[in-house]
Amino acid sequence: MKTNKYIILVICGFCAYFSQAQSGWTREAKGFYVQATASYFSSNDYYTTEGRLADQGSTFNSGGLLLYGEYGITDRFTALVDVPIVRLNSFSTTETVAGVGNIQLAVKYKLLKNFPLSLQVALDIPSNNGENFAQSTTPDDFGQFNEINLPLSDGEFNVWTTLTASHGFANGKTYASAFTSVNFRTESFSNQLQVGAEVGHLFFDKLYLIGKLKIQEKLSSETNNQSGSFLYGEGTTFTNFGITSMYKLTDHLNLVANYSDYSGFLVERKNIYDGGTFSLGVSLEY
């Protein structure tokens, strides 16, 4: 019973932005989970809006520090917050811009009393108007220092609605989840659809390993907004896969690591830099 309870708590903690995971379980009343994660991404492989690989000749770098938390209002109702307190964007030919990313506030409700099926609604709040200009580090042929917009926020409100079902197997150490999520966007951006699944297993009663697979497709919008930085995510599609590990340091403190990458296996890569994201963090739960 103690092992089963720990597994459920661990699963509930993997809804952070960089972990890219969902769960049908909710946190128990007055229980909480907090996770701080640092991440890093670097790539010069850009896939255009038509899905063509175009080497830009300049490497895009991104990183940051994410703070994520959950609190159980009741056994079936959980509040969530997701704050990229520092985001860093740059090209290898520009200076680095830094600031706060989109802030996400969410609530999750367990729909069925005896089965982990949950509905989550999350509001993405823009931290700025979507403009953060970085200056080139060297002048062009005319002696001018150019600027490029590397937004830390997309500058518009998003509403994510996610339905997730999970199942814990009889051994008490394995689970599986599947989810469907729709992102309703404003400012004439296209809505987005995500579908994903994950499987996790607890090893040695200390180490949890979770494999994940997710796709994102573009949904039509009234106005087809194709302008602006790839960081706005307009028309972005992909297949994303990854693995997350959590090692239990103490009864309440955990070490968390994650690696994720993209492919064109199920959905073609469009308007995205393709590369691996590494993240490392710690979590605390009660």
LUMLOTI-907517 format. One line per field, with one value per residue (C-alpha): residue number from 1; residue in three letters; x, y, z. Coordinates in steps of 0.001 Angstrom, whole numbers, padded with zeros to 6 digits. Each point is the difference from the previous one (the first is absolute). Layout:
<sites>
pos	(NUM	...)
code	(ALA	...)
c1	(X	...)
c2	(Y	...)
c3	(Z	...)
</sites>
This chain:
<sites>
pos	(1	2	3	4	5	6	7	8	9	10	11	12	13	14	15	16	17	18	19	20	21	22	23	24	25	26	27	28	29	30	31	32	33	34	35	36	37	38	39	40	41	42	43	44	45	46	47	48	49	50	51	52	53	54	55	56	57	58	59	60	61	62	63	64	65	66	67	68	69	70	71	72	73	74	75	76	77	78	79	80	81	82	83	84	85	86	87	88	89	90	91	92	93	94	95	96	97	98	99	100	101	102	103	104	105	106	107	108	109	110	111	112	113	114	115	116	117	118	119	120	121	122	123	124	125	126	127	128	129	130	131	132	133	134	135	136	137	138	139	140	141	142	143	144	145	146	147	148	149	150	151	152	153	154	155	156	157	158	159	160	161	162	163	164	165	166	167	168	169	170	171	172	173	174	175	176	177	178	179	180	181	182	183	184	185	186	187	188	189	190	191	192	193	194	195	196	197	198	199	200	201	202	203	204	205	206	207	208	209	210	211	212	213	214	215	216	217	218	219	220	221	222	223	224	225	226	227	228	229	230	231	232	233	234	235	236	237	238	239	240	241	242	243	244	245	246	247	248	249	250	251	252	253	254	255	256	257	258	259	260	261	262	263	264	265	266	267	268	269	270	271	272	273	274	275	276	277	278	279	280	281	282	283	284	285	286)
code	(MET	LYS	THR	ASN	LYS	TYR	ILE	ILE	LEU	VAL	ILE	CYS	GLY	PHE	CYS	ALA	TYR	PHE	SER	GLN	ALA	GLN	SER	GLY	TRP	THR	ARG	GLU	ALA	LYS	GLY	PHE	TYR	VAL	GLN	ALA	THR	ALA	SER	TYR	PHE	SER	SER	ASN	ASP	TYR	TYR	THR	THR	GLU	GLY	ARG	LEU	ALA	ASP	GLN	GLY	SER	THR	PHE	ASN	SER	GLY	GLY	LEU	LEU	LEU	TYR	GLY	GLU	TYR	GLY	ILE	THR	ASP	ARG	PHE	THR	ALA	LEU	VAL	ASP	VAL	PRO	ILE	VAL	ARG	LEU	ASN	SER	PHE	SER	THR	THR	GLU	THR	VAL	ALA	GLY	VAL	GLY	ASN	ILE	GLN	LEU	ALA	VAL	LYS	TYR	LYS	LEU	LEU	LYS	ASN	PHE	PRO	LEU	SER	LEU	GLN	VAL	ALA	LEU	ASP	ILE	PRO	SER	ASN	ASN	GLY	GLU	ASN	PHE	ALA	GLN	SER	THR	THR	PRO	ASP	ASP	PHE	GLY	GLN	PHE	ASN	GLU	ILE	ASN	LEU	PRO	LEU	SER	ASP	GLY	GLU	PHE	ASN	VAL	TRP	THR	THR	LEU	THR	ALA	SER	HIS	GLY	PHE	ALA	ASN	GLY	LYS	THR	TYR	ALA	SER	ALA	PHE	THR	SER	VAL	ASN	PHE	ARG	THR	GLU	SER	PHE	SER	ASN	GLN	LEU	GLN	VAL	GLY	ALA	GLU	VAL	GLY	HIS	LEU	PHE	PHE	ASP	LYS	LEU	TYR	LEU	ILE	GLY	LYS	LEU	LYS	ILE	GLN	GLU	LYS	LEU	SER	SER	GLU	THR	ASN	ASN	GLN	SER	GLY	SER	PHE	LEU	TYR	GLY	GLU	GLY	THR	THR	PHE	THR	ASN	PHE	GLY	ILE	THR	SER	MET	TYR	LYS	LEU	THR	ASP	HIS	LEU	ASN	LEU	VAL	ALA	ASN	TYR	SER	ASP	TYR	SER	GLY	PHE	LEU	VAL	GLU	ARG	LYS	ASN	ILE	TYR	ASP	GLY	GLY	THR	PHE	SER	LEU	GLY	VAL	SER	LEU	GLU	TYR)
c1	(000000	002829	001650	-003249	-000548	003530	-000500	-003164	001739	002887	-002342	-001846	003256	000828	-002246	002725	000623	003370	-001122	-002828	-002110	-003604	-001740	-003530	000708	-000517	001948	-001478	-001647	002526	002884	002461	002802	002668	002626	002819	001587	002812	-000016	002215	-000616	002303	-000470	000644	-002457	-003058	-003054	-001976	-003796	-000005	001967	003274	003289	001866	003393	-000021	003755	-000582	-000760	-003069	000458	-002645	-000015	-001643	-001184	-003523	-001962	-003006	-002446	-003150	-002358	-002874	-003071	-001995	000770	-001530	000870	003588	001427	003163	002442	002824	002390	003104	001641	003001	000108	003106	-000037	002836	001604	003696	000281	-002016	-000043	-002272	-003409	-001404	-003311	-003111	-001921	-003743	-001550	-002432	-002774	-002105	-002592	-000475	-003081	-000266	-003201	-000561	000304	001473	001942	002806	-001651	000600	-000869	002506	-000496	003085	000348	003272	000560	002495	002836	000503	-001122	002162	002899	003527	002610	003541	002841	002563	003463	001822	-000836	-001186	001785	-001285	001271	-003492	-001022	-003273	-002806	-002206	-003076	000482	-003254	-000096	-003810	-002380	-001851	-003459	-002302	-000323	-002557	001034	-002759	001307	-001730	002229	-000548	002499	000292	002131	000912	-000350	003727	-000339	003066	-001193	-002480	-001126	-001747	-001531	-001211	-001570	000451	-001252	001608	-002407	002127	-000799	001435	-000919	002452	-001011	-001336	002070	-000724	002260	-000399	002397	000708	002558	001043	001845	001600	001559	003365	001591	-002695	002213	000211	-002965	000453	-002681	-000093	-002127	-001309	-001996	-001129	-001158	-002158	-001258	-003741	-001509	-000645	-002047	003150	003039	002742	003308	002089	002329	002626	-000047	-000051	-003666	-000741	-002278	-000434	002438	-000480	002167	000395	001668	001518	001891	000955	-000293	001627	-000682	002240	-001264	002696	-002116	-003636	-000895	002913	000585	002557	-001625	001632	-001568	001020	-002346	000427	-002005	-000508	-002250	-001090	-003734	-000392	002265	002261	-001019	001098	002260	003657	000700	002237	000157	-001017	001782	-001393	000989	-001797	-001167	-003479	-001578	-003302	-002187)
c2	(000000	002406	-000716	000541	003325	001128	-000949	002070	003012	-000312	-000216	003115	001903	-000486	002660	002646	001885	-001568	-003478	000191	-002541	-000415	-002079	-001127	000113	003054	000914	-000904	002772	002452	-001874	001968	-000496	002565	-000461	002277	-000948	001434	-000787	000437	-000273	000655	-000670	001384	-002356	002074	-001509	002577	000435	-002324	-002678	000551	-000229	003292	000392	003596	000084	001327	-002062	000809	-000380	000012	-000699	000960	-000728	-001287	-000055	-002314	-000766	-001933	000241	-002336	002105	-003223	-003610	000569	003654	001219	003459	000336	002790	-000027	002982	000259	002473	000402	-000642	000516	000188	000684	-000863	-000723	003366	002088	001070	-001822	001325	-000976	000327	-001758	-002374	-000615	-000680	-002908	-000372	-003157	-002056	-003755	-001972	-003789	-000852	-003500	-000976	-003467	000505	002509	002005	003744	003222	002854	003598	002231	003694	001168	003640	001953	001650	002705	001033	-002573	002317	-000554	001216	-001348	001869	-001723	-000410	001064	002717	-000800	001026	003547	000255	-000243	-002120	-001728	-001032	-003085	-000682	-002967	000086	-001524	000062	-000395	003126	-001588	-001947	-003775	-002327	-003669	-002570	-003512	-003324	-002725	-003625	-002042	-003579	-001548	-003645	-002785	-000128	003437	001310	000596	002446	001309	003213	001431	003541	002322	003757	003001	003435	002844	002999	003687	002778	-001935	-002837	-003534	-002317	-003087	-003672	-002255	-003756	-002044	-003032	-001062	-003060	000050	-002614	000136	-001770	-001024	002040	003047	000768	000826	-000086	001404	-000258	002534	000552	003020	001555	003532	001004	003373	000700	002526	003598	002833	001891	-001993	001929	-001148	003025	000442	-002035	-003810	000505	001006	-003604	000899	-003008	-002040	-003769	-002859	-003414	000254	-002855	-000059	-001691	001323	-001392	000754	-001268	000064	001642	000068	-000630	003447	001158	-001262	000553	000419	-000235	000131	-000327	000656	000303	000337	-002173	-000255	-003526	000648	003714	002046	002622	003521	003458	-001423	-000408	-003716	-001113	-001453	001770	-000928	000910	-000656	000921	-000825	-000514	000086	-001641	-000467)
c3	(000000	000823	-003357	-001881	001738	-000859	-003673	-000244	001568	-002441	-002972	001137	000007	-003671	-001517	-000160	-003291	-000781	001065	-002554	001873	001092	002654	000753	003751	002168	003117	003393	002030	001511	-001630	-002104	-002476	-001019	-002708	-001193	-003335	-002130	-003729	-003069	-003765	-002983	-003720	-003477	-001744	-000837	-001694	-001983	-000015	-003033	001864	-001864	001920	-000404	001674	001171	000490	003501	003100	002080	003760	002707	003701	003212	003487	000551	003254	000112	002802	000889	002957	000840	000758	000463	-000865	-003449	-000637	-000498	-000713	-002097	-000817	-002561	-000107	-002238	002378	-002324	-003751	-002143	-003823	-002413	-003298	-000245	-001817	002494	003594	002462	001017	003396	001800	001289	-002281	-000190	003410	000133	002578	-000069	001807	-000358	000989	000331	-001865	001392	003634	-000562	-003237	-000771	-002781	000310	-001785	000232	-001133	-000103	-000799	-001543	000943	-002174	001922	-002656	-003495	-001767	-000811	001331	-002472	000020	-001700	-002197	001525	-003166	-002567	-003528	-003212	000472	003577	001496	002978	-000904	002338	000046	002104	002349	001990	003465	-000102	-002941	001131	-000038	002282	-000414	001556	000169	000600	000710	000577	001504	000973	002027	001195	002747	-000546	002577	000825	001631	-001854	-003568	-001492	-003387	-001025	-003175	-000618	-002550	000258	-001978	000218	-000782	-001058	-000456	-002216	-003185	000710	-000967	002676	000793	000701	002056	000544	002089	002130	002593	001975	003327	002258	003465	000355	003330	001834	-000680	-003727	-002172	-003835	-002313	-003799	-001883	-003526	-001160	-003269	-000774	-002952	-001143	000022	-002371	001058	-001479	-000927	-001110	001809	-001491	000940	002918	001794	000133	003776	-000278	-000964	-002908	-002291	002090	-000284	001227	001547	003408	001996	003268	003216	003547	003125	003644	002771	003572	002173	003162	000895	-001380	-002192	-003554	-002757	-003443	-003454	-003449	-003648	-002934	-003757	-003226	-003071	-003053	000903	000354	-000712	-002258	001602	-001036	001197	002701	000896	000345	002855	003462	003192	003225	003405	003608	003178	003483	001401	003439	000911	003057)
</sites>
